[in-house]
């Protein structure tokens, strides 16, 4: 076993039929595995890319993004040579953009440190930017057949029910117990199929809201089913309080172009483009907030020229209501040379049809779509030229 990957003590009771569990799960997976593009090749690059995309993303969306991403970046070398803006644009809509930035950093690390060949040891994969223990285990077991588990949220849920664990899976002791059980269950020489099967079982049968126990191949060994606690497992973790935020931003139109700025690398949504704006203060209307935020972020004084839309988005526990406005520069203001960036690292004036080449946070991306379909846009551009 590789250094640093010692198997935890066996947690399964002596009466647990390990061989039967393995056999039934493997037979079920062989008959029910979904046809996913990365399973057709099992190439390390493909498996790694899919695992990064599937973090915080539904399978159906991930498949479409995977195929588009792979068409543009068919190998590590092409990804390593990419500009960050292009990677972020392809990622637009998936959210959690640090994943895309880490993909690029990892591809460059593989290109520079491994000659463009995906590393084949757990330690080397784990050392890549954005790769945690689960992702490293999944890549090693699925792409290389390494004898180790891969414990994601699906696997945690399945084993929390099979073992009828009465504590939240977020607790460190519970995580250790589940990991130890996963180590013990992986059959010699079958880690690739077994780990995928366990994840597939959690995705298709042992689902979060409702487990389809009659279809489960290992229901006969599920303690939660025997004890009538399936609906209570896993024990939920207390959800953080939802925070609602009202924001306003402005799309400054000048000279037939639109003003956009690039967020700082240490900010939320780093490296993405946006329309200047921010949080509405107490007692402030959205137009007032847009004017104030534009001045604070760029030094430019602007005036509203019509509302684009109000869009609502979510980010972790935040629920954001974003008011978007067209705006124009006040007399004497020079958006091209007179701006001073305080919350961004770069600004550009671009033609509306060029906006599609830039990656925006989801709320701003929705405003872009509304802008481009707005019948007023051409008239506003002409009136403000």
N, C-alpha and C positions, 0 to 999 in steps of 0.2 A: 504493500500500500504506500502511496506517495507520502512524502514527508509533510507533516502538518495536517493530515486528513485522517487521523486515528479514529477508528470506529468507537462510538460510545458504548457503554455497557448495554447488554440485551435487556429490553424492558418488557418483552412479551411473556405472558404467563405460560407455564409448561403445557397447558391444555390447548393452547392456540395452535391450530393446524396451519403452520407456515407453508408447507408444501402445497396443501390444498388451496390456500389463498392465492399463492403464486400461479398455480395452474389455471384456476378459474379466471383470474384476471387476464392472464396472457391469452387464453382462448377467446375471451370476450373482446379484447382489443384487436386480435387478428380478424375478427368478424365485423367489428364496428368502427375501426379507425377511420377518421375523416381523411379525405384526400386533400392534403394541404401542400402548397408548393415546396416548402422546405423539406417535407418528408420524402419528396420524390428524388432528392439528391443526397440528403444528409451531409452536404458539404459544410465544414465548420463555419465558413463565412455566412452561409445561409441560415444555419441554426442560430448562430449568435445574433444576426440581424433580426430574426423572428422573435427571439427571446427579449431583446431590447424593446421591440415594438409592442409586444404583448404586455409589457408592464403598463398597467393603468389603461389598457385599450381592449375593447371587445374584439373577438376573433374575426368577425366579418369585416370590420373596418381595417384591422391589421393586414389581412390578406390583400386587400386592394392597395394599401400603401406599400406593402412589401413588393408587389409586382411592379409598381411604378418606380420605386426606389432602385430595384435590381435592374430594371431596363436602363436606367441612367448610370448606375454604378455597378457594373456586373462583377467587379472583383475588388479586392482590397486596394490595389494600386490606383484604380480610378477614383475610389472614395478618398484615399489619402491625398490625392492631387486636387481635390475639389476646393472651391471657395466656400467659406462658411455660409455666406448668404444663400448660395444655391442649395446647400444641404438643409438649411432652415426652411427655405421655401418648399422643398419637397415634403418636409415634415409638417408644414402648416396644417392645422386642424387636428393633429394628434395630441397636442398639448404636452406639458412637461418637457419643455424644449431643452432642458439640460441633457436629456437622453440623446438628442441629435448632436449636441456639441460634444458629448463624450464619445459618441460613435466616431466622429471625425478625429478626435484626439487619439482614440484607440487605434484607428486605421493607420494614422501616421506613426504611432508607436510600433505597430506591427511592421510597417514598411521600413522604418529606420532600425529597429532592434531585432527583427526576425527575417529580414530580407523579403518581406511581403508574404511570407508563409504563416498561416495562422498557427500560433503555438499549440503544442500538443500535450502540455502538462497542466495540471490543476493550478499549480502555483503561478505559472506564467499567465494563464487565462485570468486568474483572480487578480493579478496585478494590473490588468488593463483598466483604463479609466471607465467608470460607470458599471463595473462588473462586481457584483456581490457574490456571496457563497452560493445562493440558489442558481444564479445565471451560470456561474462557473461549473457547478455540478451538472446542470442541464446540458451545457455544451459538451462537457467531457463525456457524459454518459450517452447522449444521443448521437453526437458526431463521431466520437472515438470509441464508443462501447466500453468506456471505463467503468469499473466496478464501484459505483457510488450512487447514492440517492440524489434526487432533485426535488426539494420540498418547496413548492409554491403554495399559494392560498388554496388552490383546489386540493392539493395533497393534505394540507393541514386540516381542511374541513373533513375529508374522507376519514382520516385517521382519528380525528377528534370524535367522530361518530362511531367508528369501529371499536375504539377503545373506551367510548363513553366517558370522555374527560370532562369533568365538571368545573373547570376553570377556564377563563379566557385564553385563547391561543396566543394572545399578545404577551402573556407572562413568560419571562425567561425560562422558568422551570418547565412550563408546558412545552415551549419550543424545543427544549432539550429532550424531553420525553418523546415528542413526535419525531424528531430527527433520529433518535436512537432506534425507534421502531422502524423507521424507513431504512436505516442501515441494515437492520436484521432481516427485513423482508426482501431486499433486492436479491434475486436469484443469480447464482454464478453464471456468467456468460450471457445473461439476458437483461442486463441493466437498461439497454437502449429501449427495448419493447416494454419492459415492466414500468419504467418511469413514465414513458409516454402514456401507457395504459392507465396508470394511477391518476395522472393529470386529466386524461380524457374522461375517466369515470366521474371525476369531480365536476367537469364541465358539462357533461351530457346527462348524467343520471343522479349523482349525489349533489344536486344543485344547491345554491345558497338558500333560496326561499322555500323550495319544496323538493324533497328527495323522492325519486321514483323508485321506491324500495322493491316493488315487484320485478323491476327490470334489472336490479343490481346483481351481478354475478357472485358477489361475496356477502350477500345479505345474511346468509346462514351463520356468519361469524361476526356480525355487527352487534355489539353489546347494546348500543343505543336503541336498535330496533327491538331487541329482546326485552329491554326495560321500558320501552315506550317513551324515550327521551329524544328521539330523532329531531323533533321540532325545536328542542332547546339546545342542540349542539350544532356548531360550536357555541359555547357561551359567549354572547356578544360583549364587545368592549364598549364602554360608555363613549358615545359620540361627542366630539367637541361641539361647543355652541356655534350655531350658524351666525356669521357676521354679515350684515347687509350694508352695502356701500353704494352711495350715489356719486356718480362721476360725470364730468362734462369734458368734451374735447372739440377742437375746431380744425376743419380742413380749409386752410388758407389758400384761396385762389388768386393767382397773380400772373399776368402775362401768359395766360393759357396753360398755366402749370399749377401743381398742387405742392404745398410745403409738407414734407415728412421729415422725421428725425429718427435716429437710431438710438435705442436704449443702451445705457451703460452696461459693461460686463458684470458689475456687482449688483445689478438691480433685478427686480422681478422681470421675467421674460427678457433676459439679457441678449443683446444682439438683434432683437426684432425691431421692426420699424413701426412707427405710430404717428398719430396726429397729436400735437401738443395738447395736454389737458391734465386733469387730476381730480382729486376728491372735492366735492362741494362742502363748503364750510357751513356751520349752523346759521340758519336764517338767510342763506344765500340761494338765489335762483340759479338754474342751469346756465342761462346766458351770462349772468354775472360771473359765475365760476369759470366759464370758458375764457372770458376776457382776462380775468385775473391770472388764471393758470398759464395762459399763452404769454402774458407779459413776464411772469415770474420765470418761465422756462426758456424763453427766447429773447426777452427784452423788447419784443415787438408789441405795439398797441394795435389791436384789431377790433373790428365791428362785426356783429352777426349779419349774415346775408341769407338766412333761411335755415330751417331745421332739416337735417338729413333724415334722422330716425332716432328712436329710442330702442336700444337693444339690451338684452339681459343675458349674462353669461355667468358661469361658475368657475371658481378656481379654489381647489382644496375646500376649505370651509367658508369661503367668501362667496356671496351672491351679489353680483355687480349689476347695477342699472346704469347704462352709459348713454348720455344724451350727446348726440353728434350734431354739429352745426357746420354749414358753410360759413366762411367769414372772409372779410377783405381787410387789407392793411389800411390803417388810418392815414389821413393826409400827412405827407412828410416821412412816412416809414418806408424803408427799403428792405424787403424780405430777402433779396439776393445777398446784399453786403452788410446790412445793418443788424442782422440777428446776432445774439450772443447766447450760446448754449450753456445752460446751467444744469440740465437734467439729461443730457444726451451727449454722444461723442461725435455725431456727424449729422448734417442736415442736407437735404437735396430738394430741388424744385423739379418735378417730373411731370410729363404729360399724363393725363388721366389713363390712357391706354397702357402706360408703362407700370402702373401700380401693381398689375398682376405679377410682375417679376420680383416683388418684394414680399418677405414673410412678415405678417402682422399677427399680434395676439388675436384670439378669436373674435372679441368684441369689435376691434378695429377692422378686422377682415370682413365682418358682416356689414360694417359701415361702408367699406370700399364697394362691396357688391351693390348696396343700395344707392350709392353715389352714381355708379356707372349705369344703373338702370333708371336714374332720375331724369325725367324729361326736361327739368330745369337746368341741368348741368351745362349744356352747350350755351344757353342764353346767358347764364351767369359768367361763364368764361369769356364770352364775347363782350359782355357789358363791363367787365372789369379789366379788359385789355387796355 
